[in-house]
């Protein structure tokens, strides 16, 4: 009887510990550097790994640079080249951060919440602080998240291609985490 109780207690602990972390391998990051001169520098990566720990408030994502897809193959070549993201030398872009208003989000109650997030974005081997907001929708055991922010390409040693791409592209991040 004691063994059975111990096994059940361990199983409950394992399940509750696992439920604190929500993950996905199919988050989406959209990179929009379009300008009036060129509408083509827009790409999407739908294979981004993302995680949120609902107890600690930690947030992370990792995107493989070569997985960003452009409608124009030449644009994709430039994006992965040395002047832009240099995906051979720096194959991944990462973000690690924390929800700073964690107490305002009830992960056990369905609803939509605004999360304030602070962390560090690493691109092309350069790490910079990033503050943004995200919308987190709780739907049962699923979290649906969305965020939008801009970055300065110069901060990450990325060329703006003589005005053909935005100096501060918009980044859209969305995920459904389970």
N, C-alpha and C positions, 0 to 999 in steps of 0.2 A: 504494500500500500504506500509506503514512504517513497519507494522508487517511482511509482506511477505519479505521485504528487510532484516529485522533483522534476520528472520529465515534462509534465504538463506545465509547470512553472517556467522551466527553461524555454519551452516552445512559445509560451505567451510572451516572454521577454524578447525572444528572437524576433517574433512577428512585430511587436511594438517598436523595437529598435529599427527594423527594416522599414517600417511605415514612415519613419521620420525623414527619410531621404527619398525624394522624387527624382527620377531620371528619365532621359530620353536619348536616343541616338539619331533622332530625326527632327531636331530643331532647325529653324530656318534663319539664316542671316542674309539680308539683302544689302548690297553695297550700291549706293546711287550717287555717282559723281557726274551726272549729266549737267551740261551747260547749254546756253543758247547756241554755241558753236557745234556741239556734238551731243546728241541724245543717246549715243551707244554705250557710254561707260556705266552700265547698270548690270549687276550680276547677282545671282542667287546661289546660295549653298544650302541644300536641304539635308545635309548629312552631318549636322553639327551635334556634338555631344554636349548635353547640358544637365545640370543637377542643382537642386535646391534642398537644403537640409532645413526642414520646417521648425525644428527645435532650436538650432544654433543660429539660423538666419543666414547661413552661408549660401552663396550663389557662385556657380562656375560654368563656363562654357569653353569649348575647344573646337576650332574650325580648321580643317585642312585647307590651306590656301589654294592648292590645285583643284579643289572641288567647287570653286566658284565658277559658274557657267555664264558666259556672255553669249549674246546672239551673234556676235561677230568674232570669228576665230582670231583675227588680227588683234582685236582688243584683248582677248584672253591671253594671247602671247605677250603683249605689252604688260598686262597686269602681273603675270608671273615672272617677268624679266627683272633684271638687276635694278633698273631705275625705279621700278614700282615696288612690288612686294618681295622680289627675289626668293621665290618659293623653293628653289633648290637649296639655298643656304638657310632659309627660315621657313620650314614647311608648315608651321602652325601659328595661328593667332589664338591667344587665350585671354580670358577675363576671369579674375577671381575677386570676389567682393562679399559684402555683407549687407543685409537689409537693416537699415539703421532705425526704422520705426516698426520693428518686429511685433511689438505689443499691439499695434493697430490692425494686425492681420489675424483673423481667426481661421486657421487652416482646418478646423473641424466644423465650420458652418458655411454652407453654400452662400456665395455672394461674390461681389467684385470689390477689390481693395486696391488702394494705391500704395505701392512700396517705394520707399526712398532707398536708393542703392548707392553705395560708395565702394570703390575697389580700384583695381589696377588692370589696365588693358596693355597687353604685350603684342606688338606687331613689329615684324622685321627686326626682332631682337631688342627693341626699345620698349621699356615699360614706363607708362605715364598714368597718373591718377585719373579716374573717371567717376563723375557723379551723374546720376540720371534717375529718372523715375520709371516705374514699370506698373502695368496693370496686371494684377493677379486675380483670376477668376477661379474660385473653388467650386467644383462641381462633383460632389461625392468624394471619391479618392483621387480625382484627376485635377491637376492644376493647369490652367491655360494662362500663359504669360505673353506679354507684348511690351516692347520698349522701343523708343526711338531716340537717337542722339546724333550729334555731329562730332567729327574729329578734325583736327588740323593735319593735313598730310605732311606739312613741314616738320611737325613734332616727331614724325616717324621716319624722317629722311626719305620721303617719297616725292618724286618730281610731279609737278602739276601739268606737265606736257604742254607748256606754253599757252595756258588758258583753255586747252581742249578738255580738261577735266576740272571739276570743282575743287577749289583749294580746301574746302571743308565739306566733304561728302556726308550725306545722310546715311546712317546705319539703322536698319530695322531688324530687331531680333524678336522671334516668336517661337513658342514651344508649347507642346502638350506633354506634361510630365505625369508619370504614373508611379 
